[in-house]
Amino acid sequence: MSRTQDIIHQTEMYSANNYHPLPVVMTSGSGVWLMDVEGREYLDMFSAYSAQNFGHCHPRITVALIRQARRLGTTSRAVYTDIYNDFVQAIDVFCDMDKILPANGGAEAVETAIKLARKWGYEKKGVDHDRANIIFCDNNFHGRTISIISASSSSDNKNGFGPFTPGFTLVPFGDANAIERAVNENTVGVLLEPIQGEGGIILPPDGYLREVRNICNRHNVLFILDEIQTGFGRTGFNFAYEYEDHCGDVKPDILILGKALGGGVLPVSAVLSRKEIFEVIRPGDHGSTFGGNPLACAVGIAAINLTVDGRYASRSLNLGRYFMDGLRKIDSLLIKEVRGRGLMIGLELAEQDGIGRRFSEAMLREGVLCKETRNNVIRFSPPLIIGRDELDLALEKINKVILNWSWSQ
Ligand SMILES: *Cc1c(COP(=O)(O)O)cnc(C)c1O
């Protein structure tokens, strides 16, 4: 048995099988490259679901992490720390928000935003006790907790996990009128992804976010954006909503960040909002032992410092166009559509059972890491530090896999 097979076999034996990993065992990474235990290199066109926007082991992230690890680890927020003070100021300025509530994983931040919106609804909007409702979109992905899957339209995510949390309404994504129709006196928030990631890289029509913003304004409803995957330059803007935010009028009331905020090394997430909204949260209402811990703060500051000048965002926009142009030049019945913004790109393949998985495995054999989302959409979301040469290499390998494709397994 090879080292790879051996490790896969053992892992499957000792770990819950809640993922279906590609058959590769990574052991180190640097920039856009990953190395497996056999010494093979892979171009990372996946970035850990966008957690690795700065590339693997970015020196500024690594140094921030190690320095802080030598100075002070978790204290909990039972005390103040100097690094937390630095972090909250940096992130509030970066997001143009008044305040942050820190958390760890993305799902936890979405839960936090739901709690914040509900409490705001009762205390500020005057919604009747336990009647608050939040509007979500079909085909959404916001995480895996009970309440979040309660707002999911995917039976795969929900089956076997009921009973579910009430208080959520689903409407089609991209249809602002559907939101307007769904709003009532109990609606406290509209929570959506500016571009649906796990749902298959689905872009809403231009003007959608602006219309949703206006609807929220008219009905005194909080506009809540989940930018966990789209934030930090991924879509060609520091935040995906900026694509429509020409006059600063699409800004959400609550912004949720995660993934790349942790610099690819730690789970760091955040809920950001204005001070009058956060007024409803008082000591004891909500918290997390590790939320805002010194290591998270140190890498969060480093991630913000790398992003703030917009250099990665503009790279992402330009290289995304370049890569999508390359994909669109491929003439094959295998390809249904190429879509995306910045380096958040979906290659929709023809509908066939298991096609995305087979495609990802074929790419892996060519030394390129990518992964399907839904059955037949290949997501390309490389680290934003990637260059044209590497994208050319990816295109060459994609062409090769398509050219050699056999429709029967
Ligand atoms: C990944 C993701 C989440 C969940 O984040 P976790 O850290 O996996 O809990 C939530 N929303 C979006 C849009 C995501 O892409």
The ligand as a Tripos MOL2 file, in Angstrom:
@<TRIPOS>MOLECULE
LIG
   15    15     1     0     0
SMALL
NO_CHARGES

@<TRIPOS>ATOM
      1 C1        -18.1780   28.6400    4.5030 C.3       1 LIG1
      2 C2        -19.3530   29.5120    4.6400 C.ar      1 LIG1
      3 C3        -20.0670   29.6150    5.8520 C.ar      1 LIG1
      4 C4        -19.7650   28.7520    7.0480 C.3       1 LIG1
      5 O1        -18.4880   28.9290    7.5400 O.3       1 LIG1
      6 P1        -17.8340   27.8020    8.4900 P.3       1 LIG1
      7 O2        -16.5610   28.4290    8.9530 O.co2     1 LIG1
      8 O3        -17.6170   26.5910    7.6340 O.co2     1 LIG1
      9 O4        -18.8100   27.5460    9.5860 O.co2     1 LIG1
     10 C5        -21.1200   30.5080    5.9150 C.ar      1 LIG1
     11 N1        -21.4550   31.2590    4.8580 N.ar      1 LIG1
     12 C6        -20.8080   31.1920    3.6810 C.ar      1 LIG1
     13 C7        -21.2290   32.0670    2.5650 C.3       1 LIG1
     14 C8        -19.7540   30.2960    3.5250 C.ar      1 LIG1
     15 O5        -19.1340   30.1950    2.3460 O.3       1 LIG1
@<TRIPOS>BOND
     1     1     2 1
     2     2     3 ar
     3     2    14 ar
     4     3     4 1
     5     3    10 ar
     6     4     5 1
     7     5     6 1
     8     6     7 2
     9     6     8 1
    10     6     9 1
    11    10    11 ar
    12    11    12 ar
    13    12    13 1
    14    12    14 ar
    15    14    15 1
@<TRIPOS>SUBSTRUCTURE
     1 LIG1         1 GROUP 0 **** ****
